[in-house]
Amino acid sequence: MKKNYFSLIEIVISIFLISIILIFLFKHFSNLIKLENNLKIIKENNFQKSFLHSRLSYVFNQINIEKPIFFSQFDKNNKFISLNFEFDNGSDPSPNFSFFLNGKIYVNNKNELILDILSFDKKELRKNVLFKNIKNFKVYFYSLEDNNLKSFLIKNYKNRIFCYSFWPKDKNDVPSMLEIFINDQKFVFFVPKKSITLEY
């Protein structure tokens, strides 16, 4: 029986074709991995956004408006603004974290947006990570005109609603609305007021 031998050119062509197939497969699987990673990032980002919005909507809706403690500040060695407030945390499994408590929202040194909740006895602190990879964090405060806030005025709408970049401690009141910018995303939150006057 006659043996069939492959010529050198046939071997080279075979190796070349196999290489092309392997390159194609490698590229295809690389694209699949990239797509999977991108989808994972999108899912994580959407989850972060949903969690942040639901958590802060609850917090700002429970701000103590009878004796308001609500102010912004710039902490030492932190380029981002922080928010300090008192809110009703509701009924918690731990009585020490139930009802009216002090809270603080700020960006830590790991570029995470944090919600701190101080216990009733001021001895324990709960930290909630609301958002990661913070590159930019701004808060705008919307309220009626206030001459004491003129230095913080950014813009106004038909001389009825005024937007401020800062909310001082001695204000002893809460804004009607907060506009929070995180990286390139905007979140809007409303704060209850004792009485609201609508002008038509």
Order of alpha helices (4+ residues) and beta strands (2+ residues): alpha-beta-beta-beta-beta-beta-beta-beta-beta-beta-beta
